[in-house]
Amino acid sequence: MTMLKVIEVLAESGDSWEDAAQKAVAEASETLRHVRSIYLENLQATVENGRIARYRINAKITFALDGGD
């Protein structure tokens, strides 16, 4: 049986929510093996001078633990 673990992360980007999600997965993958999925829980943005300045996400990343089948 494969055991999965979920962690909660925050990430941001100046380009898009998708880019913020890509950055979250890329950074998590530097220290975690077997990343399986990302669930975007909350989307936010900061606004400066009437325009979106930063895209922020709160996400859950799922990965498999070592030692499973």
CHARMM internal coordinates of N, CA and C (Angstrom, degrees):
IC EDIT
DIST 1 N 1 CA 1.4473
DIST 1 CA 1 C 1.5221
ANGL 1 N 1 CA 1 C 108.84
DIST 1 C 2 N 1.2948
ANGL 1 CA 1 C 2 N 116.62
DIHE 1 N 1 CA 1 C 2 N 133.38
DIST 2 N 2 CA 1.4566
ANGL 1 C 2 N 2 CA 121.72
DIHE 1 CA 1 C 2 N 2 CA 177.84
DIST 2 CA 2 C 1.5249
ANGL 2 N 2 CA 2 C 109.47
DIHE 1 C 2 N 2 CA 2 C -86.17
DIST 2 C 3 N 1.3224
ANGL 2 CA 2 C 3 N 115.33
DIHE 2 N 2 CA 2 C 3 N 129.73
DIST 3 N 3 CA 1.4628
ANGL 2 C 3 N 3 CA 121.29
DIHE 2 CA 2 C 3 N 3 CA 176.82
DIST 3 CA 3 C 1.5232
ANGL 3 N 3 CA 3 C 108.26
DIHE 2 C 3 N 3 CA 3 C -97.38
DIST 3 C 4 N 1.3301
ANGL 3 CA 3 C 4 N 116.01
DIHE 3 N 3 CA 3 C 4 N 133.17
DIST 4 N 4 CA 1.4509
ANGL 3 C 4 N 4 CA 121.66
DIHE 3 CA 3 C 4 N 4 CA 179.07
DIST 4 CA 4 C 1.5182
ANGL 4 N 4 CA 4 C 109.81
DIHE 3 C 4 N 4 CA 4 C -113.53
DIST 4 C 5 N 1.3187
ANGL 4 CA 4 C 5 N 116.14
DIHE 4 N 4 CA 4 C 5 N 151.34
DIST 5 N 5 CA 1.4568
ANGL 4 C 5 N 5 CA 122.59
DIHE 4 CA 4 C 5 N 5 CA 176.81
DIST 5 CA 5 C 1.5205
ANGL 5 N 5 CA 5 C 107.95
DIHE 4 C 5 N 5 CA 5 C -129.67
DIST 5 C 6 N 1.3232
ANGL 5 CA 5 C 6 N 116.29
DIHE 5 N 5 CA 5 C 6 N 147.84
DIST 6 N 6 CA 1.4634
ANGL 5 C 6 N 6 CA 122.12
DIHE 5 CA 5 C 6 N 6 CA -179.94
DIST 6 CA 6 C 1.5190
ANGL 6 N 6 CA 6 C 108.57
DIHE 5 C 6 N 6 CA 6 C -121.59
DIST 6 C 7 N 1.3339
ANGL 6 CA 6 C 7 N 116.08
DIHE 6 N 6 CA 6 C 7 N 132.36
DIST 7 N 7 CA 1.4633
ANGL 6 C 7 N 7 CA 121.02
DIHE 6 CA 6 C 7 N 7 CA 173.75
DIST 7 CA 7 C 1.5249
ANGL 7 N 7 CA 7 C 108.63
DIHE 6 C 7 N 7 CA 7 C -121.03
DIST 7 C 8 N 1.3023
ANGL 7 CA 7 C 8 N 116.15
DIHE 7 N 7 CA 7 C 8 N 154.42
DIST 8 N 8 CA 1.4566
ANGL 7 C 8 N 8 CA 121.61
DIHE 7 CA 7 C 8 N 8 CA 178.10
DIST 8 CA 8 C 1.5220
ANGL 8 N 8 CA 8 C 108.39
DIHE 7 C 8 N 8 CA 8 C -104.99
DIST 8 C 9 N 1.3228
ANGL 8 CA 8 C 9 N 115.94
DIHE 8 N 8 CA 8 C 9 N 133.86
DIST 9 N 9 CA 1.4656
ANGL 8 C 9 N 9 CA 121.19
DIHE 8 CA 8 C 9 N 9 CA -178.33
DIST 9 CA 9 C 1.5259
ANGL 9 N 9 CA 9 C 110.10
DIHE 8 C 9 N 9 CA 9 C -133.39
DIST 9 C 10 N 1.3143
ANGL 9 CA 9 C 10 N 114.85
DIHE 9 N 9 CA 9 C 10 N 158.03
DIST 10 N 10 CA 1.4606
ANGL 9 C 10 N 10 CA 122.79
DIHE 9 CA 9 C 10 N 10 CA 172.78
DIST 10 CA 10 C 1.5206
ANGL 10 N 10 CA 10 C 107.11
DIHE 9 C 10 N 10 CA 10 C -119.91
DIST 10 C 11 N 1.3298
ANGL 10 CA 10 C 11 N 116.85
DIHE 10 N 10 CA 10 C 11 N 140.75
DIST 11 N 11 CA 1.4656
ANGL 10 C 11 N 11 CA 120.75
DIHE 10 CA 10 C 11 N 11 CA 178.53
DIST 11 CA 11 C 1.5190
ANGL 11 N 11 CA 11 C 108.81
DIHE 10 C 11 N 11 CA 11 C -148.26
DIST 11 C 12 N 1.3284
ANGL 11 CA 11 C 12 N 116.08
DIHE 11 N 11 CA 11 C 12 N 157.60
DIST 12 N 12 CA 1.4575
ANGL 11 C 12 N 12 CA 119.62
DIHE 11 CA 11 C 12 N 12 CA 177.50
DIST 12 CA 12 C 1.5139
ANGL 12 N 12 CA 12 C 111.19
DIHE 11 C 12 N 12 CA 12 C -145.00
DIST 12 C 13 N 1.3292
ANGL 12 CA 12 C 13 N 114.51
DIHE 12 N 12 CA 12 C 13 N 161.21
DIST 13 N 13 CA 1.4636
ANGL 12 C 13 N 13 CA 121.71
DIHE 12 CA 12 C 13 N 13 CA -178.67
DIST 13 CA 13 C 1.5254
ANGL 13 N 13 CA 13 C 108.29
DIHE 12 C 13 N 13 CA 13 C -150.95
DIST 13 C 14 N 1.2887
ANGL 13 CA 13 C 14 N 115.91
DIHE 13 N 13 CA 13 C 14 N 152.46
DIST 14 N 14 CA 1.4564
ANGL 13 C 14 N 14 CA 121.02
DIHE 13 CA 13 C 14 N 14 CA 173.56
DIST 14 CA 14 C 1.5210
ANGL 14 N 14 CA 14 C 112.20
DIHE 13 C 14 N 14 CA 14 C -87.54
DIST 14 C 15 N 1.3520
ANGL 14 CA 14 C 15 N 117.15
DIHE 14 N 14 CA 14 C 15 N -4.83
DIST 15 N 15 CA 1.4619
ANGL 14 C 15 N 15 CA 120.98
DIHE 14 CA 14 C 15 N 15 CA -174.35
DIST 15 CA 15 C 1.5335
ANGL 15 N 15 CA 15 C 114.06
DIHE 14 C 15 N 15 CA 15 C -102.70
DIST 15 C 16 N 1.3635
ANGL 15 CA 15 C 16 N 117.12
DIHE 15 N 15 CA 15 C 16 N -51.01
DIST 16 N 16 CA 1.4637
ANGL 15 C 16 N 16 CA 119.59
DIHE 15 CA 15 C 16 N 16 CA -175.15
DIST 16 CA 16 C 1.5212
ANGL 16 N 16 CA 16 C 110.32
DIHE 15 C 16 N 16 CA 16 C -168.99
DIST 16 C 17 N 1.3546
ANGL 16 CA 16 C 17 N 115.72
DIHE 16 N 16 CA 16 C 17 N 167.21
DIST 17 N 17 CA 1.4578
ANGL 16 C 17 N 17 CA 119.89
DIHE 16 CA 16 C 17 N 17 CA 173.92
DIST 17 CA 17 C 1.5264
ANGL 17 N 17 CA 17 C 109.57
DIHE 16 C 17 N 17 CA 17 C -66.99
DIST 17 C 18 N 1.3245
ANGL 17 CA 17 C 18 N 117.33
DIHE 17 N 17 CA 17 C 18 N -37.19
DIST 18 N 18 CA 1.4640
ANGL 17 C 18 N 18 CA 120.47
DIHE 17 CA 17 C 18 N 18 CA 178.09
DIST 18 CA 18 C 1.5243
ANGL 18 N 18 CA 18 C 111.01
DIHE 17 C 18 N 18 CA 18 C -60.56
DIST 18 C 19 N 1.3292
ANGL 18 CA 18 C 19 N 116.83
DIHE 18 N 18 CA 18 C 19 N -42.31
DIST 19 N 19 CA 1.4590
ANGL 18 C 19 N 19 CA 120.71
DIHE 18 CA 18 C 19 N 19 CA 178.68
DIST 19 CA 19 C 1.5289
ANGL 19 N 19 CA 19 C 110.40
DIHE 18 C 19 N 19 CA 19 C -65.14
DIST 19 C 20 N 1.3194
ANGL 19 CA 19 C 20 N 117.43
DIHE 19 N 19 CA 19 C 20 N -38.64
DIST 20 N 20 CA 1.4641
ANGL 19 C 20 N 20 CA 120.76
DIHE 19 CA 19 C 20 N 20 CA 176.79
DIST 20 CA 20 C 1.5327
ANGL 20 N 20 CA 20 C 110.13
DIHE 19 C 20 N 20 CA 20 C -61.87
DIST 20 C 21 N 1.3300
ANGL 20 CA 20 C 21 N 117.48
DIHE 20 N 20 CA 20 C 21 N -40.91
DIST 21 N 21 CA 1.4631
ANGL 20 C 21 N 21 CA 121.47
DIHE 20 CA 20 C 21 N 21 CA 178.23
DIST 21 CA 21 C 1.5272
ANGL 21 N 21 CA 21 C 110.38
DIHE 20 C 21 N 21 CA 21 C -65.34
DIST 21 C 22 N 1.3264
ANGL 21 CA 21 C 22 N 117.01
DIHE 21 N 21 CA 21 C 22 N -42.73
DIST 22 N 22 CA 1.4749
ANGL 21 C 22 N 22 CA 120.74
DIHE 21 CA 21 C 22 N 22 CA 177.88
DIST 22 CA 22 C 1.5207
ANGL 22 N 22 CA 22 C 110.51
DIHE 21 C 22 N 22 CA 22 C -60.21
DIST 22 C 23 N 1.3384
ANGL 22 CA 22 C 23 N 116.73
DIHE 22 N 22 CA 22 C 23 N -41.96
DIST 23 N 23 CA 1.4628
ANGL 22 C 23 N 23 CA 120.90
DIHE 22 CA 22 C 23 N 23 CA 179.34
DIST 23 CA 23 C 1.5231
ANGL 23 N 23 CA 23 C 110.89
DIHE 22 C 23 N 23 CA 23 C -64.90
DIST 23 C 24 N 1.3333
ANGL 23 CA 23 C 24 N 117.35
DIHE 23 N 23 CA 23 C 24 N -39.75
DIST 24 N 24 CA 1.4661
ANGL 23 C 24 N 24 CA 120.99
DIHE 23 CA 23 C 24 N 24 CA 178.68
DIST 24 CA 24 C 1.5285
ANGL 24 N 24 CA 24 C 110.83
DIHE 23 C 24 N 24 CA 24 C -61.63
DIST 24 C 25 N 1.3234
ANGL 24 CA 24 C 25 N 116.78
DIHE 24 N 24 CA 24 C 25 N -45.73
DIST 25 N 25 CA 1.4630
ANGL 24 C 25 N 25 CA 120.98
DIHE 24 CA 24 C 25 N 25 CA 179.92
DIST 25 CA 25 C 1.5287
ANGL 25 N 25 CA 25 C 110.53
DIHE 24 C 25 N 25 CA 25 C -66.03
DIST 25 C 26 N 1.3216
ANGL 25 CA 25 C 26 N 117.03
DIHE 25 N 25 CA 25 C 26 N -43.56
DIST 26 N 26 CA 1.4686
ANGL 25 C 26 N 26 CA 120.53
DIHE 25 CA 25 C 26 N 26 CA -179.14
DIST 26 CA 26 C 1.5251
ANGL 26 N 26 CA 26 C 111.01
DIHE 25 C 26 N 26 CA 26 C -62.13
DIST 26 C 27 N 1.3215
ANGL 26 CA 26 C 27 N 116.85
DIHE 26 N 26 CA 26 C 27 N -44.10
DIST 27 N 27 CA 1.4604
ANGL 26 C 27 N 27 CA 119.30
DIHE 26 CA 26 C 27 N 27 CA -179.00
DIST 27 CA 27 C 1.5281
ANGL 27 N 27 CA 27 C 111.31
DIHE 26 C 27 N 27 CA 27 C -69.69
DIST 27 C 28 N 1.3219
ANGL 27 CA 27 C 28 N 117.43
DIHE 27 N 27 CA 27 C 28 N -41.18
DIST 28 N 28 CA 1.4700
ANGL 27 C 28 N 28 CA 120.10
DIHE 27 CA 27 C 28 N 28 CA 177.87
DIST 28 CA 28 C 1.5253
ANGL 28 N 28 CA 28 C 110.43
DIHE 27 C 28 N 28 CA 28 C -62.14
DIST 28 C 29 N 1.3221
ANGL 28 CA 28 C 29 N 116.74
DIHE 28 N 28 CA 28 C 29 N -37.49
DIST 29 N 29 CA 1.4630
ANGL 28 C 29 N 29 CA 121.41
DIHE 28 CA 28 C 29 N 29 CA -178.39
DIST 29 CA 29 C 1.5266
ANGL 29 N 29 CA 29 C 112.74
DIHE 28 C 29 N 29 CA 29 C -67.81
DIST 29 C 30 N 1.3352
ANGL 29 CA 29 C 30 N 117.32
DIHE 29 N 29 CA 29 C 30 N -16.59
DIST 30 N 30 CA 1.4651
ANGL 29 C 30 N 30 CA 119.99
DIHE 29 CA 29 C 30 N 30 CA 177.31
DIST 30 CA 30 C 1.5217
ANGL 30 N 30 CA 30 C 111.58
DIHE 29 C 30 N 30 CA 30 C -69.62
DIST 30 C 31 N 1.3464
ANGL 30 CA 30 C 31 N 117.62
DIHE 30 N 30 CA 30 C 31 N -28.97
DIST 31 N 31 CA 1.4615
ANGL 30 C 31 N 31 CA 120.37
DIHE 30 CA 30 C 31 N 31 CA -177.83
DIST 31 CA 31 C 1.5309
ANGL 31 N 31 CA 31 C 113.36
DIHE 30 C 31 N 31 CA 31 C -118.50
DIST 31 C 32 N 1.3156
ANGL 31 CA 31 C 32 N 117.98
DIHE 31 N 31 CA 31 C 32 N -12.49
DIST 32 N 32 CA 1.4616
ANGL 31 C 32 N 32 CA 122.07
DIHE 31 CA 31 C 32 N 32 CA -179.93
DIST 32 CA 32 C 1.5208
ANGL 32 N 32 CA 32 C 110.13
DIHE 31 C 32 N 32 CA 32 C -114.58
DIST 32 C 33 N 1.3324
ANGL 32 CA 32 C 33 N 116.02
DIHE 32 N 32 CA 32 C 33 N 142.89
DIST 33 N 33 CA 1.4602
ANGL 32 C 33 N 33 CA 120.24
DIHE 32 CA 32 C 33 N 33 CA 173.32
DIST 33 CA 33 C 1.5162
ANGL 33 N 33 CA 33 C 108.35
DIHE 32 C 33 N 33 CA 33 C -101.98
DIST 33 C 34 N 1.3082
ANGL 33 CA 33 C 34 N 116.16
DIHE 33 N 33 CA 33 C 34 N 159.47
DIST 34 N 34 CA 1.4625
ANGL 33 C 34 N 34 CA 123.00
DIHE 33 CA 33 C 34 N 34 CA 171.90
DIST 34 CA 34 C 1.5369
ANGL 34 N 34 CA 34 C 113.52
DIHE 33 C 34 N 34 CA 34 C 63.25
DIST 34 C 35 N 1.3392
ANGL 34 CA 34 C 35 N 117.60
DIHE 34 N 34 CA 34 C 35 N 38.55
DIST 35 N 35 CA 1.4691
ANGL 34 C 35 N 35 CA 119.86
DIHE 34 CA 34 C 35 N 35 CA 176.62
DIST 35 CA 35 C 1.5229
ANGL 35 N 35 CA 35 C 107.80
DIHE 34 C 35 N 35 CA 35 C -64.47
DIST 35 C 36 N 1.3273
ANGL 35 CA 35 C 36 N 116.49
DIHE 35 N 35 CA 35 C 36 N 129.86
DIST 36 N 36 CA 1.4630
ANGL 35 C 36 N 36 CA 122.00
DIHE 35 CA 35 C 36 N 36 CA -174.33
DIST 36 CA 36 C 1.5211
ANGL 36 N 36 CA 36 C 113.89
DIHE 35 C 36 N 36 CA 36 C -107.62
DIST 36 C 37 N 1.3434
ANGL 36 CA 36 C 37 N 116.76
DIHE 36 N 36 CA 36 C 37 N -38.82
DIST 37 N 37 CA 1.4643
ANGL 36 C 37 N 37 CA 117.94
DIHE 36 CA 36 C 37 N 37 CA -174.99
DIST 37 CA 37 C 1.5192
ANGL 37 N 37 CA 37 C 110.84
DIHE 36 C 37 N 37 CA 37 C -160.93
DIST 37 C 38 N 1.3392
ANGL 37 CA 37 C 38 N 113.86
DIHE 37 N 37 CA 37 C 38 N 165.56
DIST 38 N 38 CA 1.4586
ANGL 37 C 38 N 38 CA 121.60
DIHE 37 CA 37 C 38 N 38 CA 173.84
DIST 38 CA 38 C 1.5218
ANGL 38 N 38 CA 38 C 107.34
DIHE 37 C 38 N 38 CA 38 C -133.03
DIST 38 C 39 N 1.3127
ANGL 38 CA 38 C 39 N 115.81
DIHE 38 N 38 CA 38 C 39 N 134.35
DIST 39 N 39 CA 1.4610
ANGL 38 C 39 N 39 CA 122.50
DIHE 38 CA 38 C 39 N 39 CA 178.13
DIST 39 CA 39 C 1.5187
ANGL 39 N 39 CA 39 C 107.50
DIHE 38 C 39 N 39 CA 39 C -116.73
DIST 39 C 40 N 1.3294
ANGL 39 CA 39 C 40 N 116.57
DIHE 39 N 39 CA 39 C 40 N 116.41
DIST 40 N 40 CA 1.4610
ANGL 39 C 40 N 40 CA 120.63
DIHE 39 CA 39 C 40 N 40 CA -179.96
DIST 40 CA 40 C 1.5181
ANGL 40 N 40 CA 40 C 108.96
DIHE 39 C 40 N 40 CA 40 C -82.11
DIST 40 C 41 N 1.3148
ANGL 40 CA 40 C 41 N 114.99
DIHE 40 N 40 CA 40 C 41 N 115.32
DIST 41 N 41 CA 1.4522
ANGL 40 C 41 N 41 CA 120.86
DIHE 40 CA 40 C 41 N 41 CA -175.16
DIST 41 CA 41 C 1.5227
ANGL 41 N 41 CA 41 C 112.35
DIHE 40 C 41 N 41 CA 41 C -92.48
DIST 41 C 42 N 1.3083
ANGL 41 CA 41 C 42 N 116.42
DIHE 41 N 41 CA 41 C 42 N -38.93
DIST 42 N 42 CA 1.4544
ANGL 41 C 42 N 42 CA 120.25
DIHE 41 CA 41 C 42 N 42 CA -173.38
DIST 42 CA 42 C 1.5237
ANGL 42 N 42 CA 42 C 109.18
DIHE 41 C 42 N 42 CA 42 C -146.77
DIST 42 C 43 N 1.3219
ANGL 42 CA 42 C 43 N 116.42
DIHE 42 N 42 CA 42 C 43 N 133.76
DIST 43 N 43 CA 1.4624
ANGL 42 C 43 N 43 CA 121.99
DIHE 42 CA 42 C 43 N 43 CA 176.89
DIST 43 CA 43 C 1.5215
ANGL 43 N 43 CA 43 C 108.04
DIHE 42 C 43 N 43 CA 43 C -115.03
DIST 43 C 44 N 1.3206
ANGL 43 CA 43 C 44 N 116.61
DIHE 43 N 43 CA 43 C 44 N 133.71
DIST 44 N 44 CA 1.4620
ANGL 43 C 44 N 44 CA 122.28
DIHE 43 CA 43 C 44 N 44 CA 177.83
DIST 44 CA 44 C 1.5098
ANGL 44 N 44 CA 44 C 108.51
DIHE 43 C 44 N 44 CA 44 C -138.30
DIST 44 C 45 N 1.3152
ANGL 44 CA 44 C 45 N 115.60
DIHE 44 N 44 CA 44 C 45 N 163.25
DIST 45 N 45 CA 1.4630
ANGL 44 C 45 N 45 CA 120.34
DIHE 44 CA 44 C 45 N 45 CA 175.16
DIST 45 CA 45 C 1.5227
ANGL 45 N 45 CA 45 C 108.61
DIHE 44 C 45 N 45 CA 45 C -148.10
DIST 45 C 46 N 1.3210
ANGL 45 CA 45 C 46 N 114.96
DIHE 45 N 45 CA 45 C 46 N 146.27
DIST 46 N 46 CA 1.4605
ANGL 45 C 46 N 46 CA 119.63
DIHE 45 CA 45 C 46 N 46 CA 172.64
DIST 46 CA 46 C 1.5222
ANGL 46 N 46 CA 46 C 107.76
DIHE 45 C 46 N 46 CA 46 C -98.91
DIST 46 C 47 N 1.3089
ANGL 46 CA 46 C 47 N 115.89
DIHE 46 N 46 CA 46 C 47 N 146.63
DIST 47 N 47 CA 1.4600
ANGL 46 C 47 N 47 CA 121.27
DIHE 46 CA 46 C 47 N 47 CA -176.38
DIST 47 CA 47 C 1.5274
ANGL 47 N 47 CA 47 C 109.41
DIHE 46 C 47 N 47 CA 47 C -119.90
DIST 47 C 48 N 1.3227
ANGL 47 CA 47 C 48 N 115.68
DIHE 47 N 47 CA 47 C 48 N 133.84
DIST 48 N 48 CA 1.4610
ANGL 47 C 48 N 48 CA 122.67
DIHE 47 CA 47 C 48 N 48 CA 175.09
DIST 48 CA 48 C 1.5214
ANGL 48 N 48 CA 48 C 108.44
DIHE 47 C 48 N 48 CA 48 C -133.60
DIST 48 C 49 N 1.2990
ANGL 48 CA 48 C 49 N 116.62
DIHE 48 N 48 CA 48 C 49 N 129.04
DIST 49 N 49 CA 1.4715
ANGL 48 C 49 N 49 CA 122.49
DIHE 48 CA 48 C 49 N 49 CA 178.83
DIST 49 CA 49 C 1.5233
ANGL 49 N 49 CA 49 C 112.14
DIHE 48 C 49 N 49 CA 49 C 54.15
DIST 49 C 50 N 1.3272
ANGL 49 CA 49 C 50 N 116.07
DIHE 49 N 49 CA 49 C 50 N 40.77
DIST 50 N 50 CA 1.4546
ANGL 49 C 50 N 50 CA 120.35
DIHE 49 CA 49 C 50 N 50 CA 176.14
DIST 50 CA 50 C 1.5179
ANGL 50 N 50 CA 50 C 115.63
DIHE 49 C 50 N 50 CA 50 C 75.22
DIST 50 C 51 N 1.3422
ANGL 50 CA 50 C 51 N 117.61
DIHE 50 N 50 CA 50 C 51 N 12.04
DIST 51 N 51 CA 1.4635
ANGL 50 C 51 N 51 CA 121.65
DIHE 50 CA 50 C 51 N 51 CA 179.99
DIST 51 CA 51 C 1.5218
ANGL 51 N 51 CA 51 C 109.52
DIHE 50 C 51 N 51 CA 51 C -133.43
DIST 51 C 52 N 1.3246
ANGL 51 CA 51 C 52 N 116.09
DIHE 51 N 51 CA 51 C 52 N 152.53
DIST 52 N 52 CA 1.4591
ANGL 51 C 52 N 52 CA 119.76
DIHE 51 CA 51 C 52 N 52 CA 176.50
DIST 52 CA 52 C 1.5256
ANGL 52 N 52 CA 52 C 109.30
DIHE 51 C 52 N 52 CA 52 C -69.31
DIST 52 C 53 N 1.3329
ANGL 52 CA 52 C 53 N 114.86
DIHE 52 N 52 CA 52 C 53 N 127.21
DIST 53 N 53 CA 1.4641
ANGL 52 C 53 N 53 CA 120.37
DIHE 52 CA 52 C 53 N 53 CA -178.90
DIST 53 CA 53 C 1.5291
ANGL 53 N 53 CA 53 C 111.56
DIHE 52 C 53 N 53 CA 53 C -100.09
DIST 53 C 54 N 1.3482
ANGL 53 CA 53 C 54 N 117.38
DIHE 53 N 53 CA 53 C 54 N -41.77
DIST 54 N 54 CA 1.4584
ANGL 53 C 54 N 54 CA 122.08
DIHE 53 CA 53 C 54 N 54 CA -177.66
DIST 54 CA 54 C 1.5204
ANGL 54 N 54 CA 54 C 109.46
DIHE 53 C 54 N 54 CA 54 C -139.84
DIST 54 C 55 N 1.3173
ANGL 54 CA 54 C 55 N 115.53
DIHE 54 N 54 CA 54 C 55 N 136.32
DIST 55 N 55 CA 1.4667
ANGL 54 C 55 N 55 CA 122.91
DIHE 54 CA 54 C 55 N 55 CA 175.82
DIST 55 CA 55 C 1.5234
ANGL 55 N 55 CA 55 C 107.19
DIHE 54 C 55 N 55 CA 55 C -100.42
DIST 55 C 56 N 1.3310
ANGL 55 CA 55 C 56 N 116.47
DIHE 55 N 55 CA 55 C 56 N 130.13
DIST 56 N 56 CA 1.4610
ANGL 55 C 56 N 56 CA 120.82
DIHE 55 CA 55 C 56 N 56 CA -177.69
DIST 56 CA 56 C 1.5280
ANGL 56 N 56 CA 56 C 110.33
DIHE 55 C 56 N 56 CA 56 C -125.10
DIST 56 C 57 N 1.3279
ANGL 56 CA 56 C 57 N 114.81
DIHE 56 N 56 CA 56 C 57 N 143.02
DIST 57 N 57 CA 1.4714
ANGL 56 C 57 N 57 CA 119.61
DIHE 56 CA 56 C 57 N 57 CA 176.43
DIST 57 CA 57 C 1.5227
ANGL 57 N 57 CA 57 C 109.86
DIHE 56 C 57 N 57 CA 57 C -129.40
DIST 57 C 58 N 1.2981
ANGL 57 CA 57 C 58 N 114.93
DIHE 57 N 57 CA 57 C 58 N 150.30
DIST 58 N 58 CA 1.4521
ANGL 57 C 58 N 58 CA 124.08
DIHE 57 CA 57 C 58 N 58 CA 168.04
DIST 58 CA 58 C 1.5208
ANGL 58 N 58 CA 58 C 103.13
DIHE 57 C 58 N 58 CA 58 C -116.36
DIST 58 C 59 N 1.3260
ANGL 58 CA 58 C 59 N 116.82
DIHE 58 N 58 CA 58 C 59 N 121.15
DIST 59 N 59 CA 1.4598
ANGL 58 C 59 N 59 CA 119.67
DIHE 58 CA 58 C 59 N 59 CA -172.42
DIST 59 CA 59 C 1.5200
ANGL 59 N 59 CA 59 C 111.69
DIHE 58 C 59 N 59 CA 59 C -137.71
DIST 59 C 60 N 1.3263
ANGL 59 CA 59 C 60 N 115.02
DIHE 59 N 59 CA 59 C 60 N 160.31
DIST 60 N 60 CA 1.4546
ANGL 59 C 60 N 60 CA 121.99
DIHE 59 CA 59 C 60 N 60 CA 173.55
DIST 60 CA 60 C 1.5255
ANGL 60 N 60 CA 60 C 107.64
DIHE 59 C 60 N 60 CA 60 C -113.89
DIST 60 C 61 N 1.3271
ANGL 60 CA 60 C 61 N 115.47
DIHE 60 N 60 CA 60 C 61 N 128.43
DIST 61 N 61 CA 1.4598
ANGL 60 C 61 N 61 CA 121.43
DIHE 60 CA 60 C 61 N 61 CA 179.52
DIST 61 CA 61 C 1.5262
ANGL 61 N 61 CA 61 C 107.95
DIHE 60 C 61 N 61 CA 61 C -110.41
DIST 61 C 62 N 1.3258
ANGL 61 CA 61 C 62 N 116.04
DIHE 61 N 61 CA 61 C 62 N 129.39
DIST 62 N 62 CA 1.4717
ANGL 61 C 62 N 62 CA 122.40
DIHE 61 CA 61 C 62 N 62 CA 179.89
DIST 62 CA 62 C 1.5217
ANGL 62 N 62 CA 62 C 109.14
DIHE 61 C 62 N 62 CA 62 C -105.34
DIST 62 C 63 N 1.3419
ANGL 62 CA 62 C 63 N 115.88
DIHE 62 N 62 CA 62 C 63 N 135.29
DIST 63 N 63 CA 1.4566
ANGL 62 C 63 N 63 CA 120.15
DIHE 62 CA 62 C 63 N 63 CA 176.29
DIST 63 CA 63 C 1.5195
ANGL 63 N 63 CA 63 C 109.48
DIHE 62 C 63 N 63 CA 63 C -142.66
DIST 63 C 64 N 1.3332
ANGL 63 CA 63 C 64 N 115.53
DIHE 63 N 63 CA 63 C 64 N 156.10
DIST 64 N 64 CA 1.4657
ANGL 63 C 64 N 64 CA 121.61
DIHE 63 CA 63 C 64 N 64 CA 179.97
DIST 64 CA 64 C 1.5233
ANGL 64 N 64 CA 64 C 109.33
DIHE 63 C 64 N 64 CA 64 C -87.73
DIST 64 C 65 N 1.3264
ANGL 64 CA 64 C 65 N 114.65
DIHE 64 N 64 CA 64 C 65 N 141.21
DIST 65 N 65 CA 1.4639
ANGL 64 C 65 N 65 CA 120.37
DIHE 64 CA 64 C 65 N 65 CA 176.30
DIST 65 CA 65 C 1.5255
ANGL 65 N 65 CA 65 C 110.16
DIHE 64 C 65 N 65 CA 65 C -82.76
DIST 65 C 66 N 1.3160
ANGL 65 CA 65 C 66 N 116.43
DIHE 65 N 65 CA 65 C 66 N 149.59
DIST 66 N 66 CA 1.4664
ANGL 65 C 66 N 66 CA 120.89
DIHE 65 CA 65 C 66 N 66 CA 175.81
DIST 66 CA 66 C 1.5218
ANGL 66 N 66 CA 66 C 109.84
DIHE 65 C 66 N 66 CA 66 C -65.67
DIST 66 C 67 N 1.3187
ANGL 66 CA 66 C 67 N 116.03
DIHE 66 N 66 CA 66 C 67 N 152.71
DIST 67 N 67 CA 1.4580
ANGL 66 C 67 N 67 CA 120.94
DIHE 66 CA 66 C 67 N 67 CA 175.04
DIST 67 CA 67 C 1.5108
ANGL 67 N 67 CA 67 C 114.28
DIHE 66 C 67 N 67 CA 67 C 94.71
DIST 67 C 68 N 1.3255
ANGL 67 CA 67 C 68 N 117.76
DIHE 67 N 67 CA 67 C 68 N -0.25
DIST 68 N 68 CA 1.4721
ANGL 67 C 68 N 68 CA 119.93
DIHE 67 CA 67 C 68 N 68 CA 177.74
DIST 68 CA 68 C 1.5086
ANGL 68 N 68 CA 68 C 110.89
DIHE 67 C 68 N 68 CA 68 C -80.61
DIST 68 C 69 N 1.3036
ANGL 68 CA 68 C 69 N 116.30
DIHE 68 N 68 CA 68 C 69 N 175.53
DIST 69 N 69 CA 1.4734
ANGL 68 C 69 N 69 CA 122.02
DIHE 68 CA 68 C 69 N 69 CA 179.52
DIST 69 CA 69 C 1.4971
ANGL 69 N 69 CA 69 C 111.19
DIHE 68 C 69 N 69 CA 69 C -68.78
END
COOR INIT
IC SEED 1 N 1 CA 1 C
IC BUILD
